[in-house]
Amino acid sequence: MSRTATPLLILRFARLELGSLGRRVARALGINRPMAISLEDLAIPDSQLVVQATTLARSCEPVFLFNHSVRTYLFGSAIAKHLDLRPDPELLYLASILHDVALTPEYDREGSFEVNGADTAREFLLSKELTAERADLVHEAIALHSAVGIAGNREPEIALVHFGAGVDVIGFRSEDVAVPTRNAIVESWPRAGFKEYFAQLIADQATRKPDCHIAGHFGLGFNGKIAAAPFSE
């Protein structure tokens, strides 16, 4: 997909905007407003594999990107409670914490960073003896995390990485996370200049790899959406 957005991608973004508008109007009218959720109720799973994946992400990602990966899990978990979805917490966390590793020099390769990151995560998880079935689900969640109009209709883990990252990057589905919950997550995992630095990464991907998936988003003004997200930085 080139930086010139395709008609299909334009249509998917239009549907996304209409859906978001409908939810925001409903919330303003008091319909289906999300409940505030404490961070204790969004706890990160406690397993050896979680620690190992966290160590991998922390070793290669700058603070702004690592904290975004943690917030992706927390926002996704909050939305899961609001939508009454029941993801596997460990798989949701593994996909969230590893979903942007290919935006780092260590794992950046030709092609779309989403697929590169998915391949890296799957190889890593299999090396830690995660079953192929579970590693494949993490792979799909990462590969599809920016797939507008697709990821949201898949398994809970896939949908929630998409939603969680969407909240943090462009405010997509932020209306499904109560403001106190949103504030508590950002306070615990600061954004550290996220808007500026993440926009630079996206522009770099689109410039160096004009046929990659995110280049189509970039061509539709994605970095403007990052700047307009409901966060100060």
C-alpha positions in Angstrom: 0.0 0.0 0.0 1.6 3.3 -1.1 1.4 6.7 0.5 -1.4 7.4 -1.9 -4.4 6.0 0.0 -6.5 3.4 -1.7 -10.3 3.9 -2.1 -10.8 0.8 0.2 -8.7 2.4 3.0 -10.5 5.7 2.6 -13.8 3.9 3.0 -12.6 2.0 6.1 -11.4 5.3 7.7 -14.8 6.9 6.9 -16.6 4.1 8.6 -14.3 4.4 11.6 -15.0 8.1 11.9 -18.8 7.5 11.6 -18.6 4.8 14.3 -16.6 7.0 16.6 -19.0 9.9 16.1 -21.9 7.7 16.9 -20.3 6.5 20.1 -19.3 10.0 21.2 -22.8 11.3 20.7 -24.2 8.3 22.7 -21.8 8.9 25.5 -22.7 12.6 25.6 -26.3 11.6 26.0 -25.4 9.3 28.8 -25.8 6.1 26.8 -23.5 3.2 27.7 -20.9 5.4 29.4 -17.8 3.4 30.6 -17.3 2.9 34.3 -14.1 4.1 35.9 -11.7 1.1 36.5 -8.8 1.1 38.9 -5.3 0.2 37.8 -5.5 -2.7 40.2 -8.3 -4.2 38.1 -6.1 -3.8 35.0 -3.1 -5.6 36.4 -0.4 -6.9 34.1 -0.3 -10.7 34.2 2.4 -12.3 36.3 4.3 -15.0 34.3 7.8 -15.7 33.3 7.0 -15.2 29.7 5.5 -11.8 30.5 8.7 -10.8 32.2 10.8 -12.1 29.3 8.7 -10.2 26.7 8.8 -7.0 28.8 12.6 -7.3 29.0 12.9 -7.7 25.3 10.7 -4.6 24.6 12.5 -2.5 27.2 15.9 -3.5 25.8 15.2 -2.0 22.4 12.5 0.6 22.7 12.9 4.2 24.0 10.7 5.2 26.9 8.0 6.9 24.8 7.5 3.7 22.8 7.8 1.2 25.7 5.3 3.2 27.8 2.9 3.3 24.8 3.1 -0.5 24.6 2.1 -0.9 28.2 -0.7 1.7 27.8 -1.9 -0.3 24.8 -2.4 -3.3 27.1 -4.1 -1.2 29.8 -6.4 0.7 27.4 -7.3 -2.6 25.7 -8.0 -4.2 29.0 -10.3 -1.3 30.0 -12.2 -1.6 26.8 -12.5 -5.3 27.3 -14.3 -4.7 30.5 -16.6 -2.1 29.0 -17.5 -4.4 26.0 -17.6 -7.5 28.2 -14.9 -9.2 26.2 -12.9 -12.0 27.8 -9.4 -12.1 26.3 -6.6 -14.2 27.5 -4.7 -11.6 29.6 -1.3 -13.1 28.9 -1.7 -13.2 25.1 -3.2 -9.7 25.1 -0.2 -8.4 27.1 2.4 -10.2 24.9 0.9 -8.8 21.8 0.6 -5.3 23.3 4.1 -5.2 24.7 5.7 -6.5 21.5 3.5 -4.8 18.8 5.9 -2.0 18.0 9.3 -3.7 18.3 9.9 -3.4 14.5 9.8 0.4 14.8 13.2 0.1 16.5 16.5 -0.1 14.6 17.2 -3.6 16.0 14.2 -5.1 14.3 13.4 -2.8 11.4 13.5 -4.5 8.1 12.0 -4.1 4.6 8.2 -4.2 4.4 5.5 -3.3 6.9 6.7 -2.9 10.5 3.5 -4.6 11.7 4.4 -7.8 9.9 8.0 -7.6 10.8 7.1 -7.1 14.5 4.7 -10.0 14.3 7.4 -12.3 12.9 9.9 -11.2 15.5 7.4 -11.8 18.3 6.3 -15.2 17.1 10.0 -16.3 16.7 10.8 -15.1 20.2 7.7 -16.7 21.8 8.3 -20.0 20.1 11.9 -19.9 21.4 10.4 -19.6 24.9 8.3 -22.7 24.3 4.9 -21.0 23.9 2.7 -23.3 21.9 2.4 -22.6 18.1 -1.3 -21.9 18.4 -0.9 -19.2 21.1 2.2 -17.7 19.3 0.1 -17.5 16.1 -2.6 -15.5 17.8 0.0 -13.0 19.1 1.4 -12.9 15.6 -2.0 -12.0 14.1 -2.7 -9.4 16.8 0.5 -7.6 16.0 0.3 -8.0 12.2 -3.2 -6.6 12.2 -3.0 -4.0 14.9 -3.3 -1.1 12.5 -5.7 -2.9 10.1 -8.7 -0.5 10.2 -12.0 -2.3 9.5 -10.5 -5.8 10.0 -8.8 -6.2 13.4 -11.9 -5.0 15.4 -13.9 -7.9 14.0 -11.4 -10.6 15.0 -10.7 -12.5 18.2 -10.8 -10.5 21.4 -7.0 -10.3 21.7 -6.6 -9.0 18.2 -9.4 -6.5 18.5 -8.2 -5.2 21.8 -4.6 -4.6 20.7 -6.1 -2.6 17.8 -8.4 -0.7 20.2 -5.8 -0.1 22.9 -3.2 1.2 20.5 -5.9 3.2 18.8 -6.8 5.0 22.0 -3.2 5.9 22.7 -2.2 6.9 19.2 -5.2 8.8 17.7 -7.9 8.6 20.4 -9.8 5.9 18.6 -12.4 4.4 21.0 -11.2 6.7 23.8 -14.9 7.2 24.5 -14.9 3.6 25.8 -12.4 4.4 28.6 -13.6 6.5 31.5 -11.6 9.8 31.8 -10.4 8.9 35.4 -9.1 5.6 34.1 -7.5 7.2 31.1 -5.8 9.8 33.3 -4.6 7.1 35.8 -3.0 5.1 33.0 -1.2 8.0 31.6 0.0 9.1 35.0 1.4 5.7 35.7 3.0 5.3 32.3 3.8 8.8 31.1 3.7 9.7 27.4 7.2 11.2 27.4 6.7 13.3 24.2 4.8 10.4 22.5 3.0 12.5 19.9 6.1 14.1 18.5 8.4 11.1 18.6 5.8 8.6 17.3 4.8 10.9 14.4 8.5 11.0 13.4 8.7 7.2 13.4 5.6 7.0 11.1 6.9 9.6 8.8 10.2 7.8 8.6 8.5 4.5 7.7 6.3 6.1 5.0 9.3 7.9 3.5 11.7 4.9 3.5 9.1 2.3 2.6 6.3 4.0 0.5 4.6 0.7 -0.2 4.3 -0.4 3.4 0.9 -0.6 5.1 1.3 2.5 7.4 2.3 4.6 4.4 -1.4 4.5 3.3 -2.4 5.8 6.7 0.2 8.5 6.5 -1.2 9.5 3.1 -4.6 10.1 4.7 -3.2 12.5 7.3 -2.4 10.0 10.1 0.1 12.2 11.7 -2.6 14.9 12.0 -4.7 12.4 13.8 -1.8 11.7 16.2 -1.5 15.4 16.9 -5.3 15.7 17.6 -5.5 12.8 20.0 -7.0 13.7 23.4 -3.7 13.9 25.2 -1.3 16.8 25.8 1.7 15.1 24.4 
